[in-house]
């Protein structure tokens, strides 16, 4: 299977905070992008960004060589693929052998069902969730974790590299999502640990900068510290410097940890820290944390620590 070349028609469905800059980067790289989103505001933003839009997802897919979806839930992905209630599914209208690439973060089982729906209809499919947040989407520095066949991965790789800095094939169908759920469980646990350490440091009399200077160059170094530092100052580009505007919202982290919880339950893994992180972010997302960057968990930790 030859690589998807520049100039190929790409339908990009889901033009939100992540999807729109990804679509824009594809257009900049020379792909013929047509987009669709159910949100009128997102469609307007796409038009203002110079992205051609279509009247519906199926209309966009009908003439595409590649269909990329960037949705919030697995149910939305499967519904879009299969259609129903008098609405054509994407797999029903796309030309034969269209390459379907789902960049949403969904469960492994849902990803495998999406693969099945595409393949039964005569298409090819990859699951390709991303890491890197809005900043990564805007700067084309995302990391793609890809599940699917080797030939389909090779065909999609140049297109994915137009949107990201690192593209890794993790194995067969659904294993991109498996990598994503494991990665985000690590991220959640480490972000909580970093926040707890800063609150502890505050109580012990350490300045934020002193703790950062030590930990960022010692065994405590991690992305949650050196990129997503939860206190303002040490990392000027972190969300803490803009009142915890996401970034990666607490509601999305809670959702992803729900997927991790399902995976933990289905496999029987003793993942106590992962499950505790799920509970912490679930509570965070039920309050004002839903629309804050997930590093804002530090404020919850401060509040629960009380006054001494």
Secondary structure, DSSP 8 states (H G I E B T S, - for coil): -----TT-EEEEE--STTHHHHHHHHHHTT-EEEEE-S-HHHHHHHHHTT-EE-SSHHHHHTT-SEEEE--S-HHHHHHHHH-BTTB--HHHHS-TT-EEEE-S---HHHHHHHHHHHHHTT-EEEEEEEESHHHHHHHT-EEEEEES-HHHHHHHHHHHHTTEEEEEEEESTTHHHHHHHHHHHHHHHHHHHHHHHHHHHHHHT--HHHHHHHHTTSTT--HHHHTS-SSSSSSTTSGGGGTTB-SSBHHHHHHHHHHHHHHHHHHT---HHHHHHHHHHHHHHTTGGGGBBGGGHHHHHHHHH---
